[in-house]
Amino acid sequence: MAAKWQRFEGPILPEIAVRTDLPANTQVVCGIHDSNASLLPHIISRSAPFSVVSTGTWVIAMAIGGAKTPLDSKCETFINVNAFGDPVPSSRFMGGREFELIQRGAQPCADDSDMQAVLKENIMLFPSVEISSGPYKGREMNWEPNEPEFASGTREVCLSFYLALMTAKCLQNIGSKGSIVIEGPFARNYFYRLMLEAVTGERILSSTSATGTSIGAAMLLQRHPAQMFDRQPQKENTPMLDVLKAYATRWKSHVECENKI
């Protein structure tokens, strides 16, 4: 892409060079927010429309070239300003914190049999685990029909599905269109990716890097940033698509019904 951002840079002050023993020509550039740093490599290397979901303590969904959609601050939607100074419709919830609150340090142990059990028994977690954030802010969580045993595989799968469905709602709220790139820890969560593909109907790409934030930050100092971006995300091959879609439909129907009460 031919897009360029305005670079604010210059050498460190002479007194800083003296105090730190850094070379006097050491360059300093204007910094960037972590989520926008994750977004930057994709703006450089991809064509719109697409979305990037930056995961960590906060899950930040950002739509590039999506549908024009009214944003509602009550649902944690807002505008980011990317490295080019362009507005980016965004939405967020504390997905990483929610994961930790439910798992409480339990190590991943789920397998396909656990997913089959969750789908067969319709075990669901409803929003919100962290009531202070997200598209269903203020609502208290509940499990149906029963809360899975702590540290069990069914609990992990159910939580992963919940996080994917919350992410999908965030993407819907910002008019997301096109492929969806997952950055950060959730990119390694197989069950999260499966459900996100099923509920959105879009191509899900998982970044192979540990974090896109450091790559995006490094691009601020690179004259040819596109050459630094050499990742090959892989598309999911989603099994049981109809069953996963049916689960998502039941979850959304329950949430929407509660909204009307």
MINU-712885 format. One record per residue (C-alpha): residue number from 1; residue in three letters; x, z, y. Coordinates in Angstrom, 3 decimals, decimal comma, m for minus. Layout:
<sites>
SITE	NUM	ALA	X	Z	Y
...
</sites>
This chain:
<sites>
SITE	1	MET	0,000	0,000	0,000
SITE	2	ALA	1,145	m0,676	3,520
SITE	3	ALA	m0,218	2,529	5,014
SITE	4	LYS	2,241	4,666	6,927
SITE	5	TRP	2,070	8,142	8,321
SITE	6	GLN	3,620	9,321	11,552
SITE	7	ARG	6,734	11,299	10,753
SITE	8	PHE	7,571	14,357	12,836
SITE	9	GLU	11,193	15,133	12,121
SITE	10	GLY	14,506	16,000	13,671
SITE	11	PRO	17,703	17,962	13,064
SITE	12	ILE	17,832	21,739	13,041
SITE	13	LEU	18,713	23,494	16,285
SITE	14	PRO	22,446	24,031	16,903
SITE	15	GLU	22,056	27,830	16,834
SITE	16	ILE	20,324	27,596	13,430
SITE	17	ALA	23,193	25,498	12,083
SITE	18	VAL	25,676	28,141	13,247
SITE	19	ARG	23,749	31,063	11,761
SITE	20	THR	23,037	29,366	8,407
SITE	21	ASP	26,159	27,215	7,938
SITE	22	LEU	23,871	24,243	7,330
SITE	23	PRO	25,112	20,826	8,477
SITE	24	ALA	24,046	20,146	12,047
SITE	25	ASN	22,278	16,946	10,949
SITE	26	THR	20,031	18,737	8,418
SITE	27	GLN	16,575	17,235	8,855
SITE	28	VAL	13,351	19,192	9,287
SITE	29	VAL	9,953	17,561	8,832
SITE	30	CYS	6,416	18,698	9,515
SITE	31	GLY	5,019	20,320	6,393
SITE	32	ILE	1,841	19,554	4,454
SITE	33	HIS	m0,926	21,599	2,838
SITE	34	ASP	m0,515	21,942	m0,941
SITE	35	SER	m3,691	20,077	m1,875
SITE	36	ASN	m2,856	17,247	0,515
SITE	37	ALA	0,616	17,129	m0,995
SITE	38	SER	m0,992	16,615	m4,414
SITE	39	LEU	m3,146	13,859	m2,939
SITE	40	LEU	m0,347	11,972	m1,187
SITE	41	PRO	1,275	10,283	m4,224
SITE	42	HIS	m2,105	8,870	m5,232
SITE	43	ILE	m2,931	7,554	m1,768
SITE	44	ILE	0,394	5,697	m1,899
SITE	45	SER	m0,011	4,289	m5,394
SITE	46	ARG	m3,765	3,822	m6,000
SITE	47	SER	m6,549	1,682	m4,622
SITE	48	ALA	m9,816	3,272	m3,530
SITE	49	PRO	m12,234	4,451	m4,689
SITE	50	PHE	m10,836	7,396	m6,632
SITE	51	SER	m10,781	11,180	m6,507
SITE	52	VAL	m8,098	13,777	m7,062
SITE	53	VAL	m8,838	17,248	m8,406
SITE	54	SER	m6,027	19,650	m7,600
SITE	55	THR	m6,273	22,695	m9,866
SITE	56	GLY	m4,822	26,175	m9,595
SITE	57	THR	m6,310	29,379	m8,219
SITE	58	TRP	m8,499	27,044	m6,191
SITE	59	VAL	m9,901	23,817	m7,599
SITE	60	ILE	m9,913	21,322	m4,718
SITE	61	ALA	m11,778	18,032	m5,208
SITE	62	MET	m10,926	15,216	m2,775
SITE	63	ALA	m12,677	11,832	m2,619
SITE	64	ILE	m11,011	8,678	m1,353
SITE	65	GLY	m13,300	5,739	m0,583
SITE	66	GLY	m16,377	7,471	m1,981
SITE	67	ALA	m20,009	7,249	m0,938
SITE	68	LYS	m20,939	8,609	2,476
SITE	69	THR	m22,574	11,951	1,743
SITE	70	PRO	m23,682	14,729	4,128
SITE	71	LEU	m21,434	17,748	3,689
SITE	72	ASP	m22,858	21,262	3,475
SITE	73	SER	m20,524	24,145	4,279
SITE	74	LYS	m22,784	26,490	2,278
SITE	75	CYS	m21,672	24,581	m0,823
SITE	76	GLU	m17,969	24,779	0,122
SITE	77	THR	m17,687	21,149	1,213
SITE	78	PHE	m15,444	20,286	4,133
SITE	79	ILE	m13,067	17,676	5,566
SITE	80	ASN	m9,350	17,650	4,845
SITE	81	VAL	m7,013	15,585	7,021
SITE	82	ASN	m4,493	13,750	4,863
SITE	83	ALA	m0,892	12,804	5,643
SITE	84	PHE	m2,072	9,650	7,404
SITE	85	GLY	m4,433	11,549	9,685
SITE	86	ASP	m7,502	10,251	7,848
SITE	87	PRO	m10,509	12,439	6,969
SITE	88	VAL	m10,981	13,253	3,279
SITE	89	PRO	m14,305	14,709	2,060
SITE	90	SER	m13,391	17,745	m0,037
SITE	91	SER	m15,002	20,532	m2,007
SITE	92	ARG	m13,690	23,649	m3,696
SITE	93	PHE	m14,283	26,627	m5,953
SITE	94	MET	m11,971	29,297	m7,355
SITE	95	GLY	m11,701	27,747	m10,800
SITE	96	GLY	m8,301	29,160	m11,701
SITE	97	ARG	m9,364	32,647	m10,707
SITE	98	GLU	m12,567	32,251	m12,716
SITE	99	PHE	m10,539	31,197	m15,748
SITE	100	GLU	m8,392	34,324	m15,478
SITE	101	LEU	m11,391	36,613	m14,922
SITE	102	ILE	m13,043	35,381	m18,135
SITE	103	GLN	m9,945	34,987	m20,317
SITE	104	ARG	m8,170	38,143	m19,073
SITE	105	GLY	m4,841	36,912	m20,362
SITE	106	ALA	m6,066	35,672	m23,754
SITE	107	GLN	m3,960	32,809	m25,065
SITE	108	PRO	m5,546	29,395	m25,824
SITE	109	CYS	m6,760	29,266	m29,418
SITE	110	ALA	m9,749	26,884	m29,455
SITE	111	ASP	m10,039	23,886	m31,751
SITE	112	ASP	m12,646	21,222	m32,508
SITE	113	SER	m14,613	23,587	m34,772
SITE	114	ASP	m15,095	25,933	m31,809
SITE	115	MET	m16,327	23,018	m29,690
SITE	116	GLN	m18,748	22,038	m32,450
SITE	117	ALA	m20,096	25,600	m32,520
SITE	118	VAL	m20,588	25,712	m28,743
SITE	119	LEU	m22,432	22,383	m28,766
SITE	120	LYS	m24,569	23,227	m31,805
SITE	121	GLU	m25,598	26,669	m30,528
SITE	122	ASN	m25,794	25,626	m26,851
SITE	123	ILE	m23,574	28,508	m25,751
SITE	124	MET	m23,344	28,281	m21,976
SITE	125	LEU	m21,782	30,074	m19,028
SITE	126	PHE	m23,729	29,724	m15,788
SITE	127	PRO	m22,422	30,195	m12,231
SITE	128	SER	m20,847	31,880	m10,605
SITE	129	VAL	m17,981	33,840	m12,114
SITE	130	GLU	m16,453	34,215	m8,646
SITE	131	ILE	m19,522	34,629	m6,450
SITE	132	SER	m17,671	34,235	m3,142
SITE	133	SER	m16,869	30,536	m3,561
SITE	134	GLY	m18,076	27,230	m4,898
SITE	135	PRO	m21,226	25,106	m4,913
SITE	136	TYR	m23,301	28,025	m6,231
SITE	137	LYS	m21,799	30,705	m4,020
SITE	138	GLY	m23,668	34,012	m4,123
SITE	139	ARG	m25,156	33,561	m7,586
SITE	140	GLU	m24,056	35,916	m10,356
SITE	141	MET	m22,855	34,550	m13,681
SITE	142	ASN	m24,672	34,880	m16,979
SITE	143	TRP	m24,157	33,754	m20,568
SITE	144	GLU	m26,758	32,204	m22,857
SITE	145	PRO	m27,770	32,878	m25,533
SITE	146	ASN	m25,019	35,526	m25,859
SITE	147	GLU	m21,543	36,137	m24,468
SITE	148	PRO	m18,882	34,922	m26,936
SITE	149	GLU	m16,405	37,435	m28,278
SITE	150	PHE	m13,363	38,085	m26,103
SITE	151	ALA	m10,310	35,933	m26,942
SITE	152	SER	m12,396	33,698	m29,203
SITE	153	GLY	m12,178	29,922	m29,331
SITE	154	THR	m15,877	29,548	m28,508
SITE	155	ARG	m15,381	31,588	m25,331
SITE	156	GLU	m12,491	29,343	m24,274
SITE	157	VAL	m14,455	26,132	m24,921
SITE	158	CYS	m17,555	27,411	m23,146
SITE	159	LEU	m15,464	28,446	m20,132
SITE	160	SER	m13,729	25,055	m20,067
SITE	161	PHE	m17,090	23,280	m20,117
SITE	162	TYR	m18,314	25,515	m17,279
SITE	163	LEU	m15,266	24,681	m15,161
SITE	164	ALA	m15,745	20,953	m15,797
SITE	165	LEU	m19,416	21,111	m14,839
SITE	166	MET	m18,562	23,032	m11,660
SITE	167	THR	m15,916	20,413	m10,857
SITE	168	ALA	m18,440	17,624	m11,423
SITE	169	LYS	m20,842	19,287	m8,992
SITE	170	CYS	m18,084	19,522	m6,387
SITE	171	LEU	m17,309	15,818	m6,875
SITE	172	GLN	m20,989	14,908	m6,592
SITE	173	ASN	m21,243	16,876	m3,337
SITE	174	ILE	m18,526	14,759	m1,715
SITE	175	GLY	m19,709	11,343	m2,917
SITE	176	SER	m16,936	10,827	m5,459
SITE	177	LYS	m16,622	7,335	m6,931
SITE	178	GLY	m14,130	5,740	m9,293
SITE	179	SER	m11,491	7,276	m11,534
SITE	180	ILE	m10,701	10,996	m11,314
SITE	181	VAL	m7,121	12,275	m11,447
SITE	182	ILE	m6,591	15,880	m12,560
SITE	183	GLU	m3,531	17,617	m11,114
SITE	184	GLY	m2,195	21,028	m12,129
SITE	185	PRO	m2,991	23,392	m15,040
SITE	186	PHE	m6,452	22,021	m15,870
SITE	187	ALA	m4,872	18,638	m16,634
SITE	188	ARG	m3,691	20,234	m19,892
SITE	189	ASN	m7,133	21,584	m20,838
SITE	190	TYR	m8,506	19,196	m23,456
SITE	191	PHE	m12,065	20,567	m23,458
SITE	192	TYR	m12,261	20,543	m19,660
SITE	193	ARG	m11,244	16,884	m19,577
SITE	194	LEU	m13,715	15,898	m22,298
SITE	195	MET	m16,679	17,439	m20,515
SITE	196	LEU	m15,646	16,118	m17,103
SITE	197	GLU	m15,535	12,571	m18,449
SITE	198	ALA	m18,881	12,989	m20,196
SITE	199	VAL	m20,722	14,398	m17,182
SITE	200	THR	m19,247	12,069	m14,532
SITE	201	GLY	m19,109	8,872	m16,593
SITE	202	GLU	m15,813	8,090	m14,860
SITE	203	ARG	m12,319	7,466	m16,147
SITE	204	ILE	m10,405	10,754	m16,268
SITE	205	LEU	m6,658	10,603	m15,747
SITE	206	SER	m4,402	13,582	m16,440
SITE	207	SER	m1,228	13,860	m14,416
SITE	208	THR	1,817	14,317	m16,629
SITE	209	SER	3,719	16,310	m14,005
SITE	210	ALA	3,540	20,100	m13,781
SITE	211	THR	2,416	19,784	m10,177
SITE	212	GLY	1,908	16,950	m7,743
SITE	213	THR	2,474	19,330	m4,836
SITE	214	SER	6,264	19,220	m5,054
SITE	215	ILE	6,250	15,430	m5,394
SITE	216	GLY	4,031	15,021	m2,342
SITE	217	ALA	6,169	17,422	m0,315
SITE	218	ALA	9,328	15,542	m1,309
SITE	219	MET	7,731	12,316	m0,122
SITE	220	LEU	7,806	13,650	3,435
SITE	221	LEU	11,585	13,178	3,346
SITE	222	GLN	11,643	9,929	1,377
SITE	223	ARG	11,745	6,648	3,276
SITE	224	HIS	10,169	4,773	0,373
SITE	225	PRO	7,811	7,320	m1,192
SITE	226	ALA	6,083	4,910	m3,574
SITE	227	GLN	9,358	4,551	m5,479
SITE	228	MET	9,325	8,259	m6,248
SITE	229	PHE	5,976	8,118	m7,998
SITE	230	ASP	6,528	7,222	m11,640
SITE	231	ARG	3,790	8,891	m13,647
SITE	232	GLN	1,559	7,275	m16,250
SITE	233	PRO	m1,687	9,265	m16,590
SITE	234	GLN	m3,566	8,697	m19,816
SITE	235	LYS	m7,276	8,081	m20,230
SITE	236	GLU	m9,233	10,456	m22,435
SITE	237	ASN	m10,852	9,158	m25,618
SITE	238	THR	m14,036	11,194	m25,547
SITE	239	PRO	m15,719	11,849	m28,931
SITE	240	MET	m19,370	12,891	m29,262
SITE	241	LEU	m20,181	11,514	m25,835
SITE	242	ASP	m23,957	11,753	m26,270
SITE	243	VAL	m23,787	15,374	m27,455
SITE	244	LEU	m21,573	16,358	m24,524
SITE	245	LYS	m23,912	14,592	m22,088
SITE	246	ALA	m26,916	16,408	m23,555
SITE	247	TYR	m25,133	19,751	m23,139
SITE	248	ALA	m24,348	18,900	m19,501
SITE	249	THR	m27,969	17,910	m18,859
SITE	250	ARG	m29,246	21,232	m20,229
SITE	251	TRP	m26,715	23,153	m18,126
SITE	252	LYS	m27,664	21,299	m14,937
SITE	253	SER	m31,398	21,671	m15,608
SITE	254	HIS	m30,996	25,428	m15,972
SITE	255	VAL	m28,975	25,718	m12,766
SITE	256	GLU	m31,375	23,552	m10,764
SITE	257	CYS	m34,349	25,518	m12,091
SITE	258	GLU	m32,749	28,772	m10,909
SITE	259	ASN	m32,130	27,186	m7,487
SITE	260	LYS	m35,897	26,743	m7,082
SITE	261	ILE	m36,723	30,348	m7,926
</sites>
